[in-house]
Amino acid sequence: MAPEIKSEIVEILEKSQQEFRNAVAGVAEPQAVVNPQPGRWSVLQCVEHVTTVEERFLGRLQQAGREGAPPANKAKESQLLASIPDRSNRAQAPEAAQPNGRFATLAEALGQFHAARARTIEFAEQAGSGLYSIASEHPRFGPMNGTEMVLIIAGHSRRHAAQIREVREALGI
């Protein structure tokens, strides 16, 4: 039996997961809780935030209806792939997505992130091209189809991988 060809969306999810894993690699537990400046998140807080958002967005997708989804729009998908990870435009996370000490350790937070990402990948694999028929809503970007939401999930972890690299640089890690 020939190996299954992965869908592009699953590859995007896997690559963003690897980028996130690489950004955190080598951060020791004591370093993970240090804030680089007042009002800036630590590595642990970044991982908590990304995990929380991924779980929330996946939950929305799993509960979303199948009517009224915006049509496939490759230009919008390309724009999301480029703009979501871009940290030149700062965004304030809503209260529900703010880190609140949910995880005691970086190892615990990363375990939950990887578990959430595995569920997201499984969802994307099972939905396949049916992601385009899922109608969802993003609080900032408005109505979206499931593919667009999954691209946001992938881009969001890439955005915070960049933030973690910034934190590491500021702390000399």
N, CA, C and O of each residue as an XYZ file, in Angstrom:
692
protein
N       0.848     -1.169      0.000
C       0.000      0.000      0.000
C       0.900      1.240      0.000
O       1.836      1.338      0.793
N       0.611      2.160     -0.876
C       1.393      3.398     -0.976
C       1.063      4.319      0.194
O      -0.067      4.322      0.684
N       2.045      5.100      0.643
C       1.752      6.031      1.733
C       0.745      7.086      1.286
O       0.727      7.506      0.129
N      -0.075      7.493      2.217
C      -1.089      8.494      1.928
C      -0.433      9.854      1.750
O       0.458     10.232      2.511
N      -0.876     10.573      0.750
C      -0.372     11.935      0.551
C      -1.119     12.840      1.515
O      -2.350     12.858      1.543
N      -0.360     13.594      2.307
C      -0.983     14.479      3.288
C      -1.573     15.690      2.592
O      -1.048     16.168      1.587
N      -2.648     16.167      3.134
C      -3.229     17.381      2.593
C      -2.341     18.568      2.947
O      -1.591     18.532      3.923
N      -2.438     19.591      2.158
C      -1.638     20.796      2.382
C      -1.935     21.398      3.754
O      -1.021     21.874      4.428
N      -3.182     21.385      4.172
C      -3.548     21.994      5.457
C      -2.911     21.224      6.613
O      -2.480     21.836      7.591
N      -2.843     19.901      6.521
C      -2.205     19.101      7.568
C      -0.708     19.392      7.598
O      -0.116     19.488      8.673
N      -0.105     19.528      6.443
C       1.318     19.883      6.399
C       1.576     21.244      7.042
O       2.565     21.419      7.753
N       0.698     22.196      6.796
C       0.834     23.527      7.406
C       0.732     23.419      8.925
O       1.501     24.055      9.645
N      -0.201     22.628      9.408
C      -0.345     22.429     10.853
C       0.895     21.764     11.443
O       1.381     22.177     12.496
N       1.401     20.750     10.777
C       2.579     20.045     11.289
C       3.820     20.936     11.282
O       4.606     20.922     12.229
N       3.992     21.704     10.219
C       5.160     22.597     10.143
C       5.094     23.691     11.211
O       6.113     24.042     11.806
N       3.909     24.221     11.448
C       3.790     25.263     12.481
C       4.004     24.663     13.867
O       4.548     25.329     14.747
N       3.588     23.426     14.074
C       3.839     22.743     15.340
C       5.335     22.553     15.548
O       5.840     22.756     16.652
N       6.038     22.167     14.502
C       7.485     21.979     14.597
C       8.177     23.313     14.870
O       9.108     23.370     15.673
N       7.740     24.374     14.219
C       8.322     25.696     14.467
C       8.125     26.102     15.925
O       9.030     26.656     16.548
N       6.953     25.828     16.459
C       6.659     26.150     17.857
C       7.536     25.314     18.788
O       8.107     25.833     19.747
N       7.637     24.027     18.498
C       8.478     23.118     19.299
C       9.929     23.615     19.292
O      10.578     23.649     20.337
N      10.433     23.995     18.125
C      11.807     24.484     18.010
C      12.020     25.770     18.799
O      13.082     25.962     19.392
N      11.030     26.645     18.814
C      11.161     27.914     19.542
C      11.314     27.673     21.038
O      12.008     28.426     21.720
N      10.675     26.634     21.548
C      10.680     26.353     22.985
C      11.834     25.430     23.383
O      12.222     25.387     24.551
N      12.370     24.708     22.434
C      13.418     23.723     22.730
C      14.578     24.358     23.488
O      15.096     25.406     23.103
N      14.972     23.698     24.572
C      16.120     24.148     25.345
C      15.810     25.170     26.423
O      16.708     25.598     27.148
N      14.551     25.567     26.537
C      14.183     26.491     27.613
C      13.986     25.670     28.882
O      13.149     24.767     28.915
N      14.745     25.977     29.917
C      14.628     25.273     31.197
C      13.428     25.795     31.968
O      12.996     26.932     31.774
N      12.898     24.960     32.838
C      11.712     25.351     33.623
C      11.891     26.697     34.347
O      10.990     27.534     34.294
N      13.032     26.927     35.024
C      13.179     28.229     35.710
C      13.163     29.417     34.746
O      12.684     30.496     35.092
N      13.687     29.215     33.540
C      13.691     30.288     32.536
C      12.302     30.528     31.955
O      11.970     31.646     31.562
N      11.503     29.483     31.902
C      10.195     29.556     31.249
C       9.233     30.507     31.933
O       8.283     30.976     31.307
N       9.457     30.799     33.202
C       8.518     31.641     33.954
C       8.977     33.091     34.089
O       8.308     33.902     34.730
N      10.118     33.413     33.486
C      10.667     34.764     33.613
C      10.055     35.664     32.540
O      10.085     35.342     31.352
N       9.506     36.786     32.974
C       8.978     37.771     32.044
C      10.127     38.677     31.600
O      10.871     39.179     32.443
N      10.284     38.895     30.294
C      11.414     39.690     29.817
C      11.323     41.165     30.207
O      12.341     41.844     30.345
N      10.104     41.648     30.381
C       9.838     43.033     30.794
C       8.485     43.035     31.479
O       7.680     42.126     31.273
N       8.229     44.046     32.289
C       6.893     44.154     32.870
C       5.835     44.241     31.757
O       5.991     44.973     30.780
N       4.786     43.489     31.938
C       3.708     43.494     30.955
C       3.938     42.607     29.756
O       3.079     42.534     28.878
N       5.079     41.925     29.687
C       5.370     41.004     28.581
C       5.261     39.570     29.090
O       5.585     39.286     30.243
N       4.811     38.685     28.238
C       4.610     37.298     28.632
C       5.917     36.522     28.684
O       6.853     36.778     27.928
N       5.946     35.561     29.608
C       7.036     34.592     29.683
C       6.803     33.510     28.621
O       5.752     33.468     27.981
N       7.791     32.650     28.449
C       7.639     31.514     27.532
C       6.461     30.653     27.968
O       5.642     30.263     27.136
N       6.363     30.352     29.252
C       5.250     29.536     29.747
C       3.909     30.203     29.456
O       2.961     29.529     29.055
N       3.819     31.495     29.651
C       2.564     32.200     29.372
C       2.222     32.157     27.884
O       1.052     32.030     27.522
N       3.227     32.261     27.022
C       2.988     32.147     25.580
C       2.430     30.769     25.229
O       1.468     30.656     24.469
N       3.037     29.732     25.784
C       2.584     28.363     25.493
C       1.169     28.165     26.021
O       0.338     27.553     25.350
N       0.888     28.676     27.213
C      -0.467     28.571     27.763
C      -1.476     29.253     26.842
O      -2.528     28.690     26.539
N      -1.157     30.453     26.404
C      -2.060     31.202     25.528
C      -2.323     30.449     24.225
O      -3.474     30.302     23.815
N      -1.271     29.975     23.579
C      -1.433     29.266     22.309
C      -2.280     28.012     22.501
O      -3.138     27.708     21.673
N      -2.046     27.299     23.570
C      -2.813     26.080     23.855
C      -4.284     26.408     24.073
O      -5.163     25.743     23.524
N      -4.546     27.422     24.866
C      -5.926     27.824     25.149
C      -6.652     28.225     23.872
O      -7.786     27.807     23.640
N      -6.004     29.025     23.053
C      -6.634     29.480     21.809
C      -6.875     28.304     20.869
O      -7.940     28.208     20.259
N      -5.906     27.421     20.749
C      -6.078     26.260     19.866
C      -7.275     25.415     20.324
O      -8.094     25.005     19.502
N      -7.371     25.161     21.605
C      -8.496     24.368     22.125
C      -9.829     25.071     21.865
O     -10.806     24.430     21.480
N      -9.867     26.372     22.072
C     -11.111     27.126     21.859
C     -11.520     27.128     20.386
O     -12.683     26.894     20.057
N     -10.558     27.393     19.506
C     -10.879     27.445     18.077
C     -11.277     26.073     17.544
O     -12.205     25.965     16.743
N     -10.587     25.032     17.982
C     -10.969     23.688     17.555
C     -12.380     23.370     18.041
O     -13.178     22.799     17.298
N     -12.689     23.736     19.277
C     -14.045     23.527     19.784
C     -15.093     24.233     18.938
O     -16.159     23.680     18.666
N     -14.787     25.445     18.529
C     -15.715     26.185     17.647
C     -15.915     25.445     16.334
O     -17.038     25.314     15.849
N     -14.820     24.963     15.766
C     -14.917     24.233     14.501
C     -15.732     22.954     14.654
O     -16.537     22.620     13.784
N     -15.526     22.244     15.750
C     -16.240     20.987     15.970
C     -17.738     21.221     16.154
O     -18.545     20.354     15.818
N     -18.108     22.370     16.677
C     -19.516     22.680     16.920
C     -20.152     23.487     15.796
O     -21.361     23.719     15.818
N     -19.373     23.917     14.825
C     -19.855     24.824     13.780
C     -20.856     24.146     12.856
O     -20.848     22.930     12.664
N     -21.705     24.975     12.300
C     -22.688     24.510     11.333
C     -22.074     24.282      9.970
O     -20.913     24.610      9.726
N     -22.859     23.725      9.105
C     -22.398     23.425      7.743
C     -23.135     24.269      6.703
O     -23.107     23.957      5.513
N     -23.782     25.318      7.147
C     -24.489     26.191      6.212
C     -23.970     27.608      6.353
O     -23.688     28.075      7.456
N     -23.847     28.281      5.224
C     -23.449     29.674      5.245
C     -21.955     29.917      5.331
O     -21.531     31.026      5.656
N     -21.150     28.904      5.045
C     -19.696     29.098      5.076
C     -19.269     29.961      3.893
O     -19.738     29.760      2.772
N     -18.388     30.913      4.138
C     -17.866     31.685      3.006
C     -17.181     30.754      2.010
O     -16.586     29.755      2.414
N     -17.256     31.061      0.725
C     -16.631     30.186     -0.273
C     -15.110     30.191     -0.158
O     -14.513     31.085      0.443
N     -14.512     29.182     -0.744
C     -13.046     29.105     -0.788
C     -12.515     30.358     -1.466
O     -13.027     30.807     -2.492
N     -11.466     30.908     -0.852
C     -10.884     32.147     -1.368
C      -9.366     32.026     -1.187
O      -8.833     32.327     -0.119
N      -8.688     31.585     -2.232
C      -7.241     31.337     -2.148
C      -6.462     32.601     -1.806
O      -5.453     32.534     -1.105
N      -6.921     33.753     -2.296
C      -6.225     35.011     -1.978
C      -6.325     35.300     -0.483
O      -5.347     35.722      0.134
N      -7.495     35.077      0.098
C      -7.667     35.297      1.534
C      -6.825     34.305      2.332
O      -6.234     34.670      3.349
N      -6.768     33.064      1.880
C      -5.955     32.056      2.555
C      -4.482     32.464      2.542
O      -3.801     32.361      3.562
N      -3.998     32.918      1.411
C      -2.604     33.375      1.314
C      -2.350     34.560      2.223
O      -1.300     34.654      2.859
N      -3.315     35.464      2.283
C      -3.188     36.647      3.142
C      -3.136     36.225      4.606
O      -2.334     36.768      5.366
N      -3.963     35.277      5.020
C      -3.951     34.791      6.399
C      -2.619     34.118      6.731
O      -2.061     34.331      7.807
N      -2.114     33.304      5.798
C      -0.830     32.619      6.019
C       0.304     33.620      6.249
O       1.231     33.358      7.016
N       0.219     34.761      5.580
C       1.268     35.772      5.721
C       1.042     36.699      6.904
O       1.996     37.056      7.596
N      -0.191     37.092      7.149
C      -0.448     38.146      8.146
C      -0.553     37.644      9.586
O      -0.138     38.355     10.501
N      -1.078     36.475      9.816
C      -1.266     35.995     11.189
C       0.074     35.878     11.929
O       0.164     36.334     13.069
N       1.102     35.297     11.339
C       2.380     35.190     12.075
C       3.136     36.520     12.209
O       4.079     36.614     12.995
N       2.739     37.530     11.464
C       3.449     38.812     11.437
C       3.274     39.561     12.753
O       2.172     39.989     13.095
N       4.375     39.712     13.486
C       4.315     40.366     14.800
C       4.473     41.875     14.727
O       4.519     42.532     15.767
N       4.557     42.444     13.530
C       4.662     43.900     13.437
C       3.331     44.567     13.792
O       3.296     45.746     14.143
N       2.255     43.817     13.699
C       0.941     44.307     14.117
C       0.565     43.617     15.423
O       0.147     42.459     15.424
N       0.714     44.322     16.515
C       0.413     43.761     17.836
C      -1.096     43.657     18.020
O      -1.863     44.476     17.515
N      -1.493     42.635     18.752
C      -2.907     42.438     19.067
C      -3.016     42.057     20.533
O      -2.195     41.294     21.043
N      -4.006     42.576     21.200
C      -4.257     42.254     22.600
C      -5.177     41.039     22.660
O      -6.255     41.043     22.065
N      -4.762     40.022     23.362
C      -5.589     38.820     23.503
C      -6.815     39.132     24.352
O      -6.715     39.862     25.338
N      -7.961     38.589     23.981
C      -9.151     38.794     24.815
C      -8.952     38.155     26.192
O      -8.111     37.270     26.358
N      -9.706     38.596     27.143
C      -9.580     38.135     28.535
C      -9.588     36.605     28.632
O      -8.786     36.029     29.367
N     -10.482     35.952     27.902
C     -10.601     34.492     27.981
C      -9.349     33.772     27.479
O      -9.138     32.604     27.803
N      -8.522     34.456     26.692
C      -7.318     33.832     26.148
C      -6.047     34.301     26.843
O      -4.946     33.908     26.458
N      -6.193     35.131     27.853
C      -5.033     35.611     28.604
C      -4.486     34.471     29.468
O      -5.265     33.689     30.012
N      -3.171     34.366     29.601
C      -2.609     33.350     30.496
C      -3.032     33.615     31.944
O      -3.042     34.759     32.399
N      -3.376     32.551     32.652
C      -3.834     32.714     34.036
C      -3.211     31.696     34.992
O      -3.737     31.456     36.079
N      -2.088     31.098     34.584
C      -1.427     30.125     35.453
C      -2.025     28.736     35.370
O      -1.922     27.955     36.316
N      -2.644     28.425     34.255
C      -3.303     27.133     34.054
C      -2.340     25.951     34.190
O      -2.727     24.876     34.649
N      -1.079     26.159     33.785
C      -0.095     25.071     33.818
C       0.980     25.389     34.841
O       1.437     26.527     34.951
N       1.379     24.366     35.590
C       2.418     24.543     36.613
C       3.819     24.521     36.005
O       4.744     25.126     36.547
N       3.972     23.823     34.877
C       5.299     23.691     34.277
C       5.217     23.859     32.766
O       4.159     23.707     32.155
N       6.360     24.176     32.190
C       6.452     24.259     30.732
C       6.192     22.896     30.105
O       5.531     22.798     29.071
N       6.707     21.858     30.727
C       6.496     20.500     30.204
C       5.008     20.168     30.139
O       4.543     19.595     29.154
N       4.268     20.521     31.171
C       2.817     20.271     31.183
C       2.134     21.069     30.074
O       1.292     20.535     29.352
N       2.491     22.335     29.938
C       1.884     23.199     28.923
C       2.172     22.670     27.520
O       1.281     22.619     26.672
N       3.422     22.279     27.285
C       3.773     21.746     25.966
C       3.044     20.436     25.679
O       2.625     20.191     24.548
N       2.895     19.602     26.694
C       2.139     18.364     26.513
C       0.712     18.646     26.081
O       0.182     17.974     25.197
N       0.098     19.626     26.696
C      -1.275     19.995     26.341
C      -1.338     20.626     24.954
O      -2.276     20.377     24.196
N      -0.338     21.445     24.621
C      -0.308     22.027     23.276
C      -0.239     20.922     22.230
O      -1.015     20.920     21.274
N       0.686     19.981     22.407
C       0.848     18.916     21.420
C      -0.397     18.024     21.340
O      -0.747     17.543     20.263
N      -1.055     17.809     22.467
C      -2.308     17.034     22.453
C      -3.398     17.795     21.689
O      -4.144     17.206     20.907
N      -3.479     19.091     21.922
C      -4.475     19.906     21.215
C      -4.175     19.923     19.720
O      -5.087     19.815     18.900
N      -2.902     20.057     19.364
C      -2.542     20.082     17.945
C      -2.849     18.741     17.293
O      -3.286     18.701     16.142
N      -2.629     17.650     18.004
C      -2.952     16.329     17.454
C      -4.452     16.240     17.156
O      -4.852     15.677     16.137
N      -5.273     16.792     18.039
C      -6.735     16.796     17.806
C      -7.085     17.683     16.610
O      -7.970     17.345     15.824
N      -6.398     18.808     16.472
C      -6.655     19.699     15.336
C      -6.280     19.014     14.032
O      -7.025     19.084     13.055
N      -5.133     18.354     14.011
C      -4.695     17.635     12.813
C      -5.680     16.519     12.475
O      -6.043     16.336     11.314
N      -6.104     15.784     13.480
C      -7.077     14.713     13.249
C      -8.379     15.272     12.671
O      -8.954     14.696     11.747
N      -8.834     16.385     13.217
C     -10.046     17.028     12.714
C      -9.871     17.431     11.251
O     -10.752     17.187     10.426
N      -8.736     18.049     10.933
C      -8.479     18.493      9.558
C      -8.390     17.301      8.606
O      -8.893     17.364      7.484
N      -7.755     16.224      9.047
C      -7.647     15.025      8.207
C      -9.028     14.426      7.942
O      -9.343     14.050      6.813
N      -9.845     14.340      8.990
C     -11.175     13.747      8.826
C     -12.091     14.622      7.986
O     -12.894     14.109      7.206
N     -11.982     15.935      8.134
C     -12.852     16.853      7.394
C     -12.430     16.946      5.934
O     -13.277     17.072      5.049
N     -11.128     16.884      5.678
C     -10.639     16.990      4.299
C     -11.145     18.251      3.632
O     -11.132     19.326      4.231
N     -11.589     18.123      2.398
C     -12.084     19.291      1.658
C     -13.394     19.808      2.249
O     -13.845     20.900      1.905
N     -14.004     19.020      3.142
C     -15.218     19.469      3.821
C     -14.974     20.642      4.764
O     -15.927     21.263      5.235
N     -13.700     20.955      5.047
C     -13.407     22.143      5.868
C     -14.015     23.396      5.243
O     -14.413     24.322      5.950
N     -14.082     23.417      3.917
C     -14.632     24.600      3.241
C     -16.133     24.784      3.500
O     -16.668     25.877      3.312
N     -16.801     23.725      3.925
C     -18.246     23.836      4.169
C     -18.576     24.159      5.623
O     -19.747     24.286      5.982
N     -17.561     24.291      6.451
C     -17.786     24.611      7.864
C     -17.882     26.125      8.006
O     -16.996     26.863      7.575
N     -18.960     26.566      8.611
C     -19.189     28.002      8.816
C     -18.777     28.369     10.228
O     -19.311     27.827     11.196
N     -17.840     29.279     10.349
C     -17.364     29.695     11.652
C     -17.247     31.208     11.691
O     -17.449     31.896     10.690
N     -16.918     31.701     12.862
C     -16.788     33.143     13.061
C     -15.540     33.383     13.888
O     -15.334     32.750     14.923
N     -14.720     34.293     13.424
C     -13.551     34.703     14.192
C     -13.863     36.059     14.810
O     -14.417     36.926     14.135
N     -13.518     36.260     16.081
C     -13.874     37.515     16.744
C     -13.282     38.761     16.072
O     -13.846     39.850     16.182
N     -12.174     38.608     15.391
C     -11.534     39.762     14.755
C     -11.757     39.819     13.247
O     -11.891     40.900     12.673
N     -11.796     38.641     12.604
C     -11.868     38.582     11.143
C     -13.257     38.287     10.594
O     -13.454     38.294      9.379
N     -14.221     38.029     11.472
C     -15.592     37.803     11.028
C     -15.834     36.408     10.488
O     -15.152     35.458     10.873
N     -16.824     36.283      9.578
C     -17.205     34.973      9.049
C     -16.054     34.316      8.288
O     -15.351     34.955      7.505
N     -15.888     33.025      8.545
C     -14.801     32.271      7.916
C     -15.276     30.849      7.652
O     -16.206     30.353      8.288
N     -14.610     30.209      6.697
C     -14.856     28.779      6.530
C     -13.832     28.021      7.379
O     -12.907     28.620      7.928
N     -14.004     26.719      7.479
C     -13.142     25.918      8.345
C     -11.682     25.933      7.938
O     -10.800     25.907      8.796
N     -11.414     25.975      6.646
C     -10.030     26.023      6.189
C      -9.358     27.298      6.678
O      -8.225     27.261      7.158
N     -10.044     28.411      6.560
C      -9.492     29.691      7.020
C      -9.229     29.661      8.522
O      -8.212     30.177      8.987
N     -10.135     29.065      9.274
C      -9.930     28.971     10.726
C      -8.715     28.094     11.063
O      -7.950     28.418     11.972
N      -8.539     27.003     10.344
C      -7.387     26.144     10.599
C      -6.094     26.880     10.242
O      -5.081     26.715     10.923
N      -6.122     27.680      9.191
C      -4.940     28.477      8.848
C      -4.627     29.490      9.949
O      -3.460     29.770     10.224
N      -5.652     30.029     10.568
C      -5.436     30.947     11.693
C      -4.803     30.199     12.865
O      -3.885     30.712     13.505
N      -5.286     28.997     13.148
C      -4.706     28.192     14.226
C      -3.213     27.974     13.971
O      -2.392     28.169     14.867
N      -2.867     27.575     12.761
C      -1.460     27.326     12.422
C      -0.649     28.611     12.502
O       0.453     28.618     13.049
N      -1.181     29.683     11.966
C      -0.474     30.959     11.987
C      -0.310     31.518     13.383
O       0.686     32.173     13.689
N      -1.288     31.257     14.225
C      -1.237     31.745     15.604
C      -0.069     31.130     16.359
O       0.635     31.831     17.085
N       0.145     29.834     16.199
C       1.277     29.212     16.888
C       2.603     29.709     16.297
O       3.593     29.824     17.019
N       2.630     30.004     14.999
C       3.846     30.569     14.396
C       4.106     31.973     14.940
O       5.252     32.344     15.197
N       3.044     32.745     15.111
C       3.163     34.104     15.655
C       3.814     34.062     17.041
O       4.712     34.847     17.346
N       3.343     33.137     17.862
C       3.860     33.059     19.229
C       5.202     32.322     19.307
O       5.934     32.479     20.284
N       5.529     31.525     18.293
C       6.885     30.981     18.216
C       7.856     32.148     18.037
O       8.930     32.172     18.639
N       7.471     33.105     17.210
C       8.305     34.299     17.031
C       8.404     35.085     18.331
O       9.470     35.600     18.668
N       7.299     35.178     19.057
C       7.316     35.886     20.342
C       8.240     35.172     21.330
O       8.985     35.820     22.065
N       8.192     33.859     21.347
C       9.064     33.092     22.241
C      10.531     33.331     21.873
O      11.382     33.463     22.752
N      10.816     33.385     20.589
C      12.201     33.684     20.186
C      12.600     35.092     20.670
O      13.740     35.298     21.084
N      11.681     36.043     20.622
C      11.948     37.387     21.137
C      12.217     37.359     22.634
O      13.141     38.017     23.111
N      11.419     36.602     23.375
C      11.602     36.479     24.829
C      12.967     35.864     25.113
O      13.705     36.342     25.974
N      13.291     34.817     24.396
C      14.583     34.152     24.606
C      15.737     35.118     24.348
O      16.713     35.150     25.098
N      15.614     35.889     23.297
C      16.673     36.863     22.985
C      16.795     37.907     24.086
O      17.901     38.264     24.492
N      15.661     38.393     24.564
C      15.676     39.417     25.618
C      16.284     38.867     26.921
O      16.927     39.599     27.672
N      16.071     37.585     27.169
C      16.582     36.961     28.398
C      17.955     36.323     28.210
O      18.564     35.860     29.175
N      18.440     36.297     26.979
C      19.737     35.680     26.721
C      19.720     34.182     26.825
O      20.714     33.578     27.229
N      18.605     33.563     26.467
C      18.453     32.092     26.523
C      18.781     31.510     25.164
O      18.720     30.294     24.982
